[in-house]
Amino acid sequence: MELEASMRSGRPSSAALRSRPLSIRTKPRRAAPPAAAGADESATEGEPLSPTSRLVDNLYIVVTIGLGSRLNKPAFSAGIARLIAPHPRFNSIQVTDGSEDGNPRWVRVKVKVEDHIVVPALDAAAVAADPDKALEDYVASLSTLPMARSRPLWEFHLLDFPTSEPEVASTVAIRIHHSLGDGASLMMLLLASARSATDPASLPAMPTRAGAIYARRPRSAGGALAFAALVWSYVVLAWNTVVDLWCFAAMVLFSRGEPHTVFSPPADRGVLPEHHNNNRRRFVHRSLCFDDVIFIKNAMNCVYADMIESGKNNEAAWGNQIGYILLRFHLAMCDDPLAYVRKAKKTMDRKKNSLEVAFTHKMCEFFLNTFGLKGGAFIFGGMAENTTIAFSNMVGPTEQIDLYGHPVVFIAPSVYGVPQPVIVHYQSYDRIIKVILSINDQIFPDYRELLDDFAVSFGDIMDAASKLST
């Protein structure tokens, strides 16, 4: 998943989005070594885990999906068996053989779908009294429970009761080990198994970004001034990139003396140790209107980066592709709610004029490939110890979808296993944007109030933008 005070991609404007079919591309299979005990004899998988997949060994993805109908378990099980279980990563386990390097590898096994579908026996009285709390408590409990390494690391938890969320009649909570893929690739796989609600024979319409997230360079239409402007834009791009990479390196190497704040990870913890998984996380979310976000964007002239047609196909590469953007987290009280938007716009305009996200991704890959897991852990750990909040964003379907015959009301992805007490995700779906918090309730017991503050602040910004536009 896109982590550590970073956003992997900027969201393009609505005019820059186009719909496309979904497809998933995985790496070609390699010839397999002898099968491990219990493995499928016919398997051809024996691919070693990538260094990045080993680095995120203690990270897990939790996706809560609200459904607009009661659960039909046979239909759900059949859909998973047909569209999810056959994927190479979803029918493989991690096996550490007796090889010299001792690196784990993927080994195909026979999957029993029923072992991966959980229908919990919850207290009926507790569910009837407060279904929202019953759901929240159950999903939170997943962050404290280990996953059996003897079978592929994914689960579907079916909770067949309505909540106060509008139109939600049941909920599915999906838990997946991060080594299976990052948020983008897993989202693509999930949606490739869904169908358009208006046309059940069609795959969901997804927005696509044609080209990079960076600001487009001015074209040299002719003349010395135009050429000078083009050259200068690349000079600025190079300078900003060097500055950002230096700040990134300094943060990893030298920032361990930063003042401790309420947002800081506990000082006695190392790099994503096992006991992070023993601290329960709460997963809560709130819906924002996508059209309101677009209204504020237009009122404040927050033009997103121009998107350039890349000419590449629309396949989603499988794996963990992680890049980072460091952002200063400012605490301030402003009389004008739009002051926050102006400051954010200025920051992101500057970040779009840098190749920070691409180079931090390559830097992490270099350290992993050159110095092994310890080198990658040094980078990842330095960042985890010296950042206070992690942000990530995911782009979802632009229309309503059905999942195995169940209408989807919302999609709310999150993670656990990281030291930061607050992780913020943004997920678009149809005409809504979900704000999802993964939060340590021992540090933030009033996490519900924090979530409410998001909605109140957004409302204040919306009101101020409305007055500005008139």
C-alpha positions in Angstrom: 0.0 0.0 0.0 1.3 3.6 -0.6 2.6 4.5 2.9 4.6 6.9 5.1 3.4 10.4 4.8 3.2 9.9 1.1 0.7 9.9 -1.7 1.7 7.6 -4.6 -0.3 9.5 -7.2 -2.1 12.7 -7.5 -5.8 12.6 -8.4 -6.5 13.9 -11.9 -9.3 16.3 -12.6 -12.6 14.9 -13.8 -12.0 16.1 -17.3 -8.8 14.1 -17.4 -10.4 10.8 -16.6 -11.5 8.2 -19.0 -13.0 4.8 -18.6 -11.2 1.7 -19.4 -11.6 -2.1 -19.0 -9.6 -3.8 -16.3 -6.8 -6.4 -16.7 -4.1 -7.7 -14.5 -0.5 -8.5 -15.6 1.7 -10.7 -13.5 5.3 -11.7 -14.0 6.0 -14.7 -16.2 6.3 -17.9 -14.2 9.8 -19.3 -13.6 10.7 -22.9 -13.5 10.0 -24.2 -10.1 12.3 -26.1 -7.7 11.1 -29.3 -6.2 7.6 -28.9 -4.6 7.4 -28.3 -0.9 5.6 -30.7 1.4 1.8 -30.2 1.0 2.3 -28.2 -2.2 0.3 -28.9 -5.3 2.3 -31.5 -7.3 1.2 -29.8 -10.6 2.4 -26.4 -9.5 4.9 -24.5 -11.6 5.4 -21.6 -9.1 8.7 -21.3 -7.2 9.3 -17.6 -7.6 11.3 -16.1 -4.6 9.5 -13.3 -2.7 10.6 -9.9 -3.9 12.7 -7.9 -1.5 9.8 -5.4 -1.1 7.4 -8.2 -0.3 9.8 -9.4 2.4 10.1 -5.9 3.8 6.3 -5.6 4.3 6.1 -9.0 6.1 4.2 -7.5 9.1 1.8 -5.3 7.1 -1.7 -6.3 6.4 -4.5 -4.8 4.3 -8.1 -4.6 5.5 -10.8 -3.6 3.1 -14.4 -3.1 4.4 -17.0 -3.3 1.7 -20.6 -2.3 2.3 -23.2 -4.2 0.4 -26.7 -3.1 -0.6 -28.3 -6.6 -0.1 -28.2 -9.5 2.4 -25.3 -11.9 1.8 -25.7 -14.9 -0.4 -22.8 -17.1 0.8 -23.0 -19.7 -1.9 -22.9 -17.0 -4.6 -20.0 -15.3 -2.8 -18.1 -18.5 -2.4 -18.6 -19.4 -6.0 -17.4 -16.0 -7.2 -14.3 -16.2 -5.1 -13.5 -19.7 -6.3 -13.9 -18.6 -9.9 -12.2 -15.2 -9.9 -10.0 -14.8 -6.9 -8.6 -18.1 -5.8 -7.1 -19.0 -9.2 -4.7 -16.0 -9.1 -1.1 -17.2 -8.5 -0.6 -15.2 -5.4 -3.9 -16.3 -3.9 -3.2 -20.0 -4.2 0.4 -19.8 -3.0 2.1 -20.0 0.4 5.4 -18.7 1.5 8.0 -21.5 2.0 11.5 -21.1 3.3 13.5 -24.0 2.0 17.0 -25.1 2.9 18.7 -23.1 0.1 21.9 -21.1 0.9 20.2 -17.7 1.0 17.2 -19.0 3.0 14.9 -16.7 1.1 11.2 -17.6 1.1 9.5 -18.4 -2.2 6.0 -18.8 -3.5 4.7 -22.4 -3.7 1.4 -23.2 -5.2 -1.0 -25.2 -3.1 -4.6 -26.5 -3.5 -6.9 -23.9 -2.1 -10.1 -24.8 -0.2 -12.1 -21.6 -0.6 -14.2 -22.5 2.5 -11.1 -22.2 4.6 -10.8 -18.5 3.6 -14.4 -17.5 4.1 -15.3 -16.7 7.7 -18.9 -16.2 9.0 -18.4 -15.1 12.6 -20.8 -16.0 15.4 -21.4 -12.6 17.0 -23.5 -11.9 20.0 -27.0 -11.4 18.6 -28.0 -9.1 21.4 -24.9 -6.9 20.9 -25.6 -6.7 17.1 -29.2 -5.8 17.7 -28.3 -3.1 20.3 -25.6 -1.4 18.3 -24.8 -3.0 14.9 -22.2 -0.2 14.1 -20.2 -1.0 17.2 -20.5 -4.7 16.7 -19.1 -4.3 13.1 -16.3 -1.9 14.2 -15.3 -4.1 17.1 -15.1 -7.2 14.9 -13.0 -5.6 12.2 -10.7 -4.1 14.8 -10.2 -7.6 16.3 -8.7 -8.7 12.9 -5.6 -6.5 13.7 -4.9 -8.6 16.8 -5.3 -12.0 15.3 -2.5 -13.9 13.4 -3.1 -15.4 10.0 -2.2 -19.1 9.4 0.9 -19.3 7.3 0.0 -22.8 6.3 -2.4 -21.5 3.7 -2.6 -18.5 1.4 -2.7 -15.3 3.3 -6.2 -13.9 2.5 -9.6 -14.0 4.2 -13.2 -12.9 3.5 -15.3 -12.2 6.6 -19.0 -12.1 6.0 -21.2 -10.0 8.3 -24.8 -10.4 7.3 -26.6 -7.6 9.2 -27.4 -4.0 8.3 -25.8 -0.9 9.9 -26.7 2.8 10.1 -24.7 3.5 6.9 -27.3 4.4 4.3 -28.3 1.5 2.1 -25.9 -1.0 3.7 -27.6 -4.4 4.3 -24.4 -6.4 5.0 -20.7 -6.0 5.1 -17.6 -7.9 3.9 -14.3 -7.4 5.6 -11.3 -8.6 3.5 -7.9 -9.2 5.2 -4.9 -9.7 2.9 -1.2 -9.9 3.7 0.6 -7.0 2.0 3.2 -9.4 0.3 0.4 -10.5 -2.0 0.4 -7.0 -3.6 0.0 -3.3 -3.0 -3.3 -1.5 -2.8 -3.5 -0.7 -6.5 -2.9 -4.2 -7.7 -5.2 -5.7 -5.2 -7.9 -3.2 -6.0 -7.6 -4.1 -9.7 -8.0 -7.8 -8.9 -11.0 -7.2 -6.8 -12.7 -5.0 -9.4 -11.8 -7.4 -12.2 -14.0 -9.8 -10.4 -16.9 -7.3 -10.1 -19.4 -6.1 -12.7 -21.1 -2.9 -13.7 -24.4 -2.5 -11.9 -26.0 -1.1 -15.0 -24.6 -3.7 -17.3 -23.9 -7.0 -15.5 -22.0 -8.3 -18.6 -19.4 -5.5 -18.4 -16.5 -4.9 -16.1 -16.6 -1.7 -14.0 -15.6 1.6 -15.6 -12.3 2.9 -14.1 -10.6 6.2 -14.5 -7.1 6.1 -15.9 -4.3 8.5 -15.7 -2.6 8.9 -19.1 1.0 9.7 -18.2 2.9 10.8 -15.1 1.5 12.9 -12.2 4.1 15.6 -12.7 3.3 19.0 -14.1 3.6 19.2 -17.9 6.6 21.1 -19.1 5.9 24.1 -21.3 6.2 23.4 -25.0 8.8 25.2 -27.1 6.5 26.6 -29.7 9.2 28.7 -31.1 11.4 31.7 -30.2 14.2 32.2 -27.7 11.9 33.0 -24.8 9.8 29.8 -25.3 13.0 27.7 -25.5 14.4 29.4 -22.4 11.2 28.8 -20.5 11.4 25.1 -21.4 15.0 24.8 -20.3 14.3 26.7 -17.1 11.3 24.3 -16.3 13.7 21.4 -16.4 16.3 23.2 -14.3 13.6 23.8 -11.6 12.4 20.1 -11.9 16.0 18.9 -11.4 16.7 21.3 -8.5 13.4 20.4 -6.7 14.2 16.7 -7.1 17.7 17.1 -5.6 16.3 19.1 -2.7 13.5 16.6 -2.0 15.9 13.6 -2.2 18.3 15.3 0.2 15.5 16.0 2.6 14.4 12.4 2.3 17.9 11.1 3.0 18.4 13.5 5.9 15.1 12.4 7.4 16.1 8.8 7.2 19.6 9.3 8.5 19.6 12.2 10.9 16.1 12.9 12.2 15.9 10.5 15.0 16.1 13.4 17.5 12.8 15.0 16.4 10.6 16.2 19.3 8.1 13.6 20.5 4.4 14.6 19.8 1.1 12.8 20.3 1.3 11.7 16.7 4.8 10.2 17.0 5.4 6.4 17.1 6.3 5.1 20.5 10.0 5.5 21.0 10.6 2.0 22.2 9.6 0.3 19.0 11.9 -0.7 16.2 11.2 -1.2 12.5 7.8 -2.8 12.1 8.4 -5.4 14.8 6.0 -8.2 15.4 4.3 -6.6 18.4 2.9 -3.8 16.2 0.3 -6.4 15.3 -0.6 -6.9 18.9 -1.8 -3.3 19.2 -5.4 -3.2 18.1 -6.3 -0.7 15.3 -9.7 0.9 14.8 -10.9 1.2 11.2 -13.5 4.0 10.9 -14.6 5.9 7.9 -16.8 8.8 6.7 -18.2 9.7 3.3 -17.6 12.9 1.4 -19.4 14.0 -1.7 -17.1 13.8 -4.7 -19.0 16.6 -6.5 -18.3 18.9 -3.5 -14.6 18.1 -3.8 -14.7 19.0 -7.4 -16.6 22.2 -6.6 -13.9 23.3 -4.1 -11.2 22.4 -6.6 -12.9 24.7 -9.3 -13.6 27.5 -6.8 -10.0 27.6 -5.6 -8.5 26.9 -9.1 -6.8 23.8 -7.8 -5.9 22.5 -11.2 -4.4 19.0 -11.0 -1.4 18.0 -13.1 -2.0 17.8 -16.8 -2.2 14.2 -17.9 -0.3 13.2 -21.0 -1.3 10.3 -23.1 1.3 7.6 -22.5 0.4 5.2 -25.3 0.8 2.3 -22.9 -1.8 -0.4 -22.4 -4.1 -0.3 -19.4 -2.8 -3.4 -17.6 -2.0 -3.1 -13.9 1.3 -4.5 -13.0 1.2 -6.9 -10.0 3.3 -6.5 -7.0 4.4 -3.9 -4.4 5.3 -0.7 -6.1 5.9 1.8 -3.3 7.0 5.4 -3.7 7.1 8.3 -1.1 6.4 12.0 -0.9 7.3 13.7 2.3 4.9 16.5 3.4 5.2 18.9 6.3 2.3 18.5 8.6 1.2 21.9 9.8 -0.8 22.5 13.0 -2.6 25.9 12.9 -5.9 27.7 13.5 -6.9 30.0 10.6 -9.9 32.3 10.6 -10.4 31.6 6.9 -11.0 27.9 6.2 -9.7 28.3 2.6 -6.3 29.2 4.0 -5.7 25.5 4.5 -6.6 24.8 0.9 -4.3 27.5 -0.4 -1.4 26.1 1.6 -2.1 22.6 0.4 -2.3 23.7 -3.2 1.0 25.6 -2.9 2.6 22.5 -1.4 1.3 20.1 -4.0 2.1 22.4 -6.9 5.7 22.3 -5.7 5.7 18.5 -5.3 4.3 18.1 -8.8 7.4 19.9 -10.0 9.7 17.2 -8.6 10.5 13.5 -9.3 10.6 12.7 -5.7 8.1 9.8 -5.8 9.9 8.1 -8.7 13.4 8.5 -7.2 12.4 7.4 -3.7 10.9 4.3 -5.2 14.1 3.6 -7.1 16.2 4.4 -4.1 14.4 1.8 -1.9 14.7 -0.8 -4.7 18.4 -0.1 -5.0 19.0 -0.5 -1.3 16.9 -3.7 -1.2 18.7 -5.2 -4.2 22.2 -4.1 -3.2 22.2 -4.5 0.6 19.3 -7.0 1.0 16.5 -6.9 3.5 18.6 -5.0 6.2 19.3 -2.2 3.8 15.7 -1.9 2.8 14.6 -2.1 6.4 17.0 0.8 7.3 15.3 3.1 4.7 11.8 1.9 5.6 12.4 2.0 9.3 14.0 5.4 9.3 11.0 6.7 7.5 8.5 5.0 9.9 10.3 6.3 12.9 10.5 9.9 11.7 7.1 10.5 10.2 4.0 11.2 12.2 1.1 10.4 9.9 0.9 8.3 6.7 -1.5 9.3 3.9 -2.5 7.2 0.9 -5.1 7.5 -1.8 -6.8 4.9 -4.1 -8.8 5.5 -7.2 -12.0 3.4 -7.5 -14.7 2.7 -10.1 -16.5 5.7 -11.6 -19.9 3.9 -11.5 -21.8 1.6 -9.1 -20.7 -2.1 -9.2 -21.9 -5.5 -8.2 -19.7 -8.0 -6.4 -20.8 -11.6 -7.1 -24.4 -10.4 -7.4 -24.3 -8.0 -4.4 -24.5 -4.2 -5.1 -21.5 -2.4 -3.6 -22.4 0.7 -1.5 -18.9 1.7 -0.4 -15.2 0.6 -0.4 -13.0 1.4 2.6 -9.4 0.1 2.4 -6.8 0.5 5.2 -3.8 -1.1 6.7 -2.3 -2.2 10.0 1.2 -3.2 11.2 2.8 0.2 10.9 4.0 2.3 13.9 2.3 5.5 13.1 -0.8 5.9 15.4 -2.9 7.5 12.6 -3.0 6.3 8.9 -5.4 8.2 6.6 -6.7 6.7 3.3 -8.8 8.3 0.7 -10.9 6.0 -1.6 -13.1 7.2 -4.5 -16.0 5.2 -5.6 -18.8 6.3 -7.9 -19.7 9.8 -6.6 -18.3 9.6 -3.1 -14.9 9.7 -1.5 -14.3 7.7 1.7 -12.0 9.1 4.4 -10.7 6.1 6.3 -8.7 6.2 9.5 -6.6 3.3 10.8 -6.0 4.5 14.3 -4.5 3.3 17.6 -7.3 3.9 20.1 -5.0 3.6 23.0 -3.3 6.9 21.9 -6.5 8.4 20.4 -9.4 7.2 22.5 -11.6 9.9 21.0 -11.0 8.7 17.4 -14.7 9.2 16.5 -14.4 12.9 17.3 -11.3 13.1 15.1 -13.3 11.5 12.3 -16.2 14.0 12.9 -13.7 16.8 12.7 -12.9 15.8 9.1 -16.5 16.2 8.1 -16.9 19.5 10.0 -13.8 21.0 8.5 -14.8 19.9 5.0 -18.2 21.5 5.6 -16.5 24.8 6.6 -14.3 24.7 3.5 -17.3 24.0 1.3 -19.3 26.9 2.8 -16.3 29.3 2.3 -15.8 28.1 -1.3 -19.5 28.6 -2.0 -19.3 32.3 -0.8 -16.1 32.7 -2.9 -17.7 31.4 -6.1 -20.7 33.8 -5.8 
